[in-house]
Amino acid sequence: MTDPLDDHDGRDPDALRDRAGLDPDPRDDQHLLIDDRVLDRIVGYAVEAGMDTTTVLEIGAGTGALTDRLLAVADHVVAIERDSELAAFLRREFVDAIAADRLTVIEGDALDAEWPAYTASVSNLPYGPSSELLFEMLPRGRPAVVLVQREFAERMAAGPGEDEYGRLSVTAGHYAAVTIEEPVPPTAFDPQPAVESAVVRLDPRTPTYEVSDDDRFFDVVRGVFTQRRKTTRNAIRNTTHITGIDDPAAVLDALDEEILDARPGSLAPETFARIARLA
Ligand SMILES: C[S@@+](CC[C@H](N)C(=O)[O-])C[C@H]1O[C@@H](n2cnc3c(N)ncnc32)[C@H](O)[C@@H]1O
C-alpha cells in the first residue's frame, strides 16, 4: 500500500491521551487506538479505495488520533463524540483546524445526533452500539472504513455455507461489499479490549437481486435465520409471525426441493430475495 500519510507527522496517540488528561473508560466504549501504524493504515484503506474525502464523518473521535490523520487527507472532517470532556479536549487540541473550517466537532450520542451529509466515513467505532451505528450508516450509501470487533466483522463479511454467515451478513451485504482489511490485536488499544478487532471496508453497491420492499426482505432474512438448524421448509413454516408470510404453503409450492431441504445458512441472498418476492 502506498502511504498517503507519508508527509504527515501525525500527532502521537500517547501524547494526545496524556494531554487530554483523562482515563479512558471501557464502560463508555473508550478503547483508544495507540498504534500509529494501524491508525495510518485505516486512513490508507480509505484513500487506496478512492473514497471521496471531501467530507469525512468520524464517529467516536476520542482524543483525536484518527481525526488528526483524517485531517491530512480530507477537506473537512466531522467528528461526533459523546463524552463531553473528550469533545472539549478535541476543541482545544484542534482549535486551528476548527478555525480554518476544516473540522467540526459535534458533542453528542451518534445514535441521536443529526449526521451531516458526508462523502465517506472512517471510524474506530464504539463497540457497544457498533451494530446500530452501522445500520444507520449502510442505508446512506456512502463508503466507509470502520474498526469493529473481529467476530462482528467476520459475521458481516461471511458468505453462504460459512459458519459465520447469517442475518448480519445478508443484511450488510444488501447495502455494501464487505472486505476485512486486517485483524487488530488488543495490544493496539489503551485500555485493551478483551477481544480482537478488525478493520473493515464497506463499498456501497446495488444488490444483484431485486426486492420489492427492503423491510419485507429483512423480515424474511431475520425470521428464517431464527431457525437456522431447521430445513428452510420448516423455517418458512415456523416463522410467519416474523416474516409476515401470509400463505406459507404457496411459497413452499413455488420453491425447489433443493432449496426447501437446505439449511438457511447455505442459502444465497438471492434466494432470500426470491422468498421475499413470493411472500
Ligand atoms: C473505540 S473509542 C475510539 C476513540 C478514537 N477514535 C481512537 O481511535 O482512539 C470510541 C469513542 O466513541 C465514544 N463513544 C462511545 N459511544 C458513543 C456514541 N454513542 N456516540 C458517539 N461517541 C461515542 C467514546 O467516548 C470513545 O471516545
PDBQT file of the ligand as one rigid body, heavy atoms in Angstrom, charges set to zero:
ROOT
HETATM    1  C1  LIG A 301     -13.185   2.935  20.490  1.00  0.00    +0.000 C 
HETATM    2  S1  LIG A 301     -13.079   4.604  21.041  1.00  0.00    +0.000 S 
HETATM    3  C2  LIG A 301     -12.246   5.365  19.663  1.00  0.00    +0.000 C 
HETATM    4  C3  LIG A 301     -11.528   6.636  20.019  1.00  0.00    +0.000 C 
HETATM    5  C4  LIG A 301     -10.630   7.209  18.929  1.00  0.00    +0.000 C 
HETATM    6  N1  LIG A 301     -11.324   7.413  17.682  1.00  0.00    +0.000 N 
HETATM    7  C5  LIG A 301      -9.451   6.302  18.696  1.00  0.00    +0.000 C 
HETATM    8  O1  LIG A 301      -9.447   5.617  17.657  1.00  0.00    +0.000 OA
HETATM    9  O2  LIG A 301      -8.549   6.269  19.530  1.00  0.00    +0.000 OA
HETATM   10  C6  LIG A 301     -14.767   5.085  20.823  1.00  0.00    +0.000 C 
HETATM   11  C7  LIG A 301     -15.098   6.528  21.161  1.00  0.00    +0.000 C 
HETATM   12  O3  LIG A 301     -16.501   6.710  20.941  1.00  0.00    +0.000 OA
HETATM   13  C8  LIG A 301     -17.081   7.452  22.004  1.00  0.00    +0.000 C 
HETATM   14  N2  LIG A 301     -18.473   6.999  22.070  1.00  0.00    +0.000 N 
HETATM   15  C9  LIG A 301     -18.985   5.927  22.733  1.00  0.00    +0.000 A 
HETATM   16  N3  LIG A 301     -20.296   5.808  22.478  1.00  0.00    +0.000 NA
HETATM   17  C10 LIG A 301     -20.612   6.811  21.622  1.00  0.00    +0.000 A 
HETATM   18  C11 LIG A 301     -21.816   7.216  20.996  1.00  0.00    +0.000 A 
HETATM   19  N4  LIG A 301     -22.965   6.554  21.203  1.00  0.00    +0.000 N 
HETATM   20  N5  LIG A 301     -21.798   8.303  20.184  1.00  0.00    +0.000 NA
HETATM   21  C12 LIG A 301     -20.633   8.987  19.977  1.00  0.00    +0.000 A 
HETATM   22  N6  LIG A 301     -19.463   8.651  20.557  1.00  0.00    +0.000 NA
HETATM   23  C13 LIG A 301     -19.453   7.577  21.357  1.00  0.00    +0.000 A 
HETATM   24  C14 LIG A 301     -16.240   7.118  23.220  1.00  0.00    +0.000 C 
HETATM   25  O4  LIG A 301     -16.315   8.165  24.186  1.00  0.00    +0.000 OA
HETATM   26  C15 LIG A 301     -14.850   6.966  22.585  1.00  0.00    +0.000 C 
HETATM   27  O5  LIG A 301     -14.196   8.193  22.564  1.00  0.00    +0.000 OA
ENDROOT
TORSDOF 0
